[in-house]
Amino acid sequence: MDRLAFNAAAAINEMRTARQMTTNELANVATPGFKRSFESAMMTLKVQGAGFESRLQPQAYSSDNINMKPGVIIKTGRDLDVAMDEQTVMGVTASNGELAFTRRGDLKMNSGGVLEMGTGALVRGQNGGPITIPPGFFVKISKDGSVFATNPAQAGVAAPVLIDKILLRDASQVALER
């Protein structure tokens, strides 16, 4: 009976973990840039109490890890949307004002001409500050993160002007946390 109770408890916990992971994935299926972040693994625990000393119970546990594998690139047709290579992360200003890093690339300009993500977090430049674009200028972002602006009011062919470079870092050797 003892073995049956422990096996049933382990199966219930394993199903709960799997259900939690599936629910998280379904809830975020329409979130831009969402990738699976919960992994399930099994570990063996020694069971304490009356019974055999060698009684071990398998138990499922989930761990929250950052998945840095590139996902499918969705072409949006928006000039400011970017995708980062492999282990690259982009520097933004978190809601508490501190430097944070993300792989989310849905960028836009706010009413003040500051480059921000779809969530409203300000995109930081190489100097650590936000990237500000002069009003009315057209913006183009190159593959290396350089932000160029062109004045449409300029006579003739307007030359793009380097405004700043997006703060990009390689996160391959860094332990990331949410």
Summary of the structure (lengths in Angstrom):
residues: 178
radius of gyration: 23.8
end to end distance: 42.4
largest distance: 88.2
contacts: 406
relative contact order: 0.13
helix: 15%
strand: 33%
